[in-house]
Amino acid sequence: DTGVGKSSIVCRFVQDHFDHNISPTIGASFMTKTVPCGNELHKFLIWDTAGQERFHSLAPMYYRGSAAAVIVYDITKQDSFHTLKKWVKELKEHGPENIVMAIAGNKCDLSDIR
């Protein structure tokens, strides 16, 4: 969904930076991050997809070949939580058979306005 903080999570992970004035993603953006794990390096190729309904039809092309997906909802917006099932269903239908899915409740710093 739009405005849940997907881009903020990606920016924090990749650049260790939080931008209070981040712009909505148009279509999708791509970032990479290499993470050491033991004696190995693991490279993450990250697609940050737009949440606006008008870009919804583009989302399945980013699922193909993905090893994992993080579905994000805004803890202050109940509607975004209720659409989680829709996103899980879509990933099961259009994503790889063995895709790993994680759900992230975002904006925990705003829990007092839930």
N, C-alpha and C positions, 0 to 999 in steps of 0.2 A: 504494500500500500504506500501511497505517497506521504511523505513527511514523517515516517516512523524512525528515521535516523540511519538508514542503510549506509549512505555515503559517509556519515560521521564515524560509524564503526570501521569502515574500510580505511578511512583517513587515519584514524587512531592506530589501527593495526600496522598499516604500511609506513606511515610517516611519524608515528608517535606524536600526533598533533591534533588538537581539537579546535575547530573553527566555528564560532557562534553564528557566523553569517554565511554558511554554506548554501550554495544555490542548488535548486532541484536538478537532478540528473536528466538530461535530454537523451533519450534512447538508451545508451549504456556508456560506461567508461571502463577502462582497463588499467589495472595496476599489477605490479609484481612485487613479491617480497621473498627473500631467501632467509631461511631460518635454520640455525645450526641445531642438530639433535644428535647428541653423542659425537661420533666421529664423522657424521654425515651432514650434508647440507640438503635441505628440502626447499624447492622453489614453488611458491604459490603463485598461480596465475589467476587473478581475481577479476571477475566481471561484476561491476556494480550496475544493476539494471534500474531503469526508471520505474517509479511506482504509479505514475499517472495512468489512468484507464486507457488513454489513447495509445499508449505504448505496449499494452498488455499482449497484443498479438505477436510482438517481437520476442517476448521472453523465451518461448520454447527453443529458439535457435541457440540460445546461450546455455541451455541445459545439456545439449548433446555433447558427449565426451567429457562431461564434468564428473569429477570424483566425489564432490561434496557440494552441498548447498546450505546456506544459513538463511532461514526464514525469520524475518525481523518483524516484531510488532511493538507498538508504543503502549507502555503500561498505563498511560493516561487517556488512551482512546480505546474504549471497549470494542468498537467496531473493528479495529485492526486485529484484535485478538480473535474475533469471530471469523475473520477471513482466513485464518491459518489453515483450516481444513481444506479450503479451496486450493491454496498453494501446495499443500501436501499432495492432494489428489492430482493436481496438474503435473507435479514433478514425477509422480508414479506413472502417469500416462505418457509423458513426453521425455522424461529423463532416462538415463541409463538404468538398466535393471538393478545394478548394485550401488546406486548413488547413496551416499551417506547424508542424512539430513539432520540439521540441528535447528532448534528454535531459540531465538534470543529475544527476551523482553528488554526493551531499551528505554532509556530516560528514567532510570531508577532514582536519579537525583531529584526528580519531580514527583516522587511518590506521594507527597502531601496534597497534590491536586487530583488524585485519582478519584 
